[in-house]
């Protein structure tokens, strides 16, 4: 019920295993115009990133992406 859809606004966006900029957190990439359905949010502490948005991956795990790479769908 709290899920919000976002579309990837960057050419490609790193998907991370946790809300972190650490290189070892990168687990994949999603492409421009792909849609993610965020259900979890984490404060990044960095205004250039915004929040970290958590969404369910195809394998059932949670992936995280920086909010500044996304645009909400209305």
C-alpha positions as CSV (number, residue, x, y, z in Angstrom):
1,X,0.0,0.0,0.0
2,X,3.0,2.4,0.6
3,X,4.7,1.5,-2.7
4,X,5.4,4.4,-5.0
5,X,6.6,3.9,-8.6
6,X,9.6,5.7,-9.9
7,X,11.2,5.7,-13.3
8,X,15.0,5.7,-13.9
9,X,16.0,9.1,-15.1
10,X,19.7,8.5,-15.6
11,X,21.3,6.5,-18.4
12,X,22.1,3.7,-16.0
13,X,21.8,3.5,-12.2
14,X,23.7,1.3,-9.8
15,X,21.5,-1.1,-7.8
16,X,23.0,-1.7,-4.3
17,X,22.6,-4.4,-1.7
18,X,22.3,-1.8,1.0
19,X,21.8,2.0,1.2
20,X,25.5,2.9,0.7
21,X,27.8,4.5,-1.8
22,X,30.5,1.9,-1.1
23,X,31.6,0.2,-4.3
24,X,31.2,-3.3,-2.7
25,X,27.5,-2.6,-2.3
26,X,26.9,-2.5,-6.1
27,X,25.0,-5.6,-7.3
28,X,23.7,-4.6,-10.7
29,X,22.6,-1.8,-12.9
30,X,19.1,-0.7,-14.2
31,X,18.6,1.2,-17.3
32,X,16.9,4.5,-18.2
33,X,13.1,4.3,-18.3
34,X,12.9,1.2,-16.2
35,X,10.4,1.4,-13.4
36,X,11.1,0.5,-9.7
37,X,8.4,0.3,-7.1
38,X,9.9,1.7,-3.8
39,X,8.5,0.4,-0.6
40,X,11.4,1.2,1.8
41,X,13.3,4.5,2.4
42,X,16.5,5.4,4.1
43,X,18.0,8.8,4.7
44,X,21.3,9.2,2.9
45,X,22.7,12.1,4.9
46,X,23.8,13.7,1.5
47,X,21.5,16.2,-0.1
48,X,22.9,15.5,-3.6
49,X,21.7,11.9,-3.3
50,X,18.4,12.4,-1.5
51,X,17.0,9.3,0.1
52,X,17.8,5.7,-0.7
53,X,14.8,3.9,-2.1
54,X,14.5,0.1,-1.5
55,X,12.6,-2.1,-3.9
56,X,12.2,-5.9,-4.5
57,X,14.5,-7.5,-7.0
58,X,13.4,-10.4,-9.3
59,X,15.2,-12.8,-6.9
60,X,13.2,-11.5,-3.9
61,X,16.1,-9.6,-2.3
62,X,15.9,-5.8,-1.6
63,X,17.8,-3.5,-4.0
64,X,18.6,0.1,-3.2
65,X,18.9,3.1,-5.5
66,X,19.7,6.8,-4.9
67,X,16.6,9.0,-5.2
68,X,18.4,11.6,-7.4
69,X,18.5,9.0,-10.2
70,X,14.8,8.6,-10.3
71,X,11.6,10.5,-11.1
72,X,8.3,9.7,-9.5
73,X,5.5,8.4,-11.7
74,X,2.1,10.0,-11.1
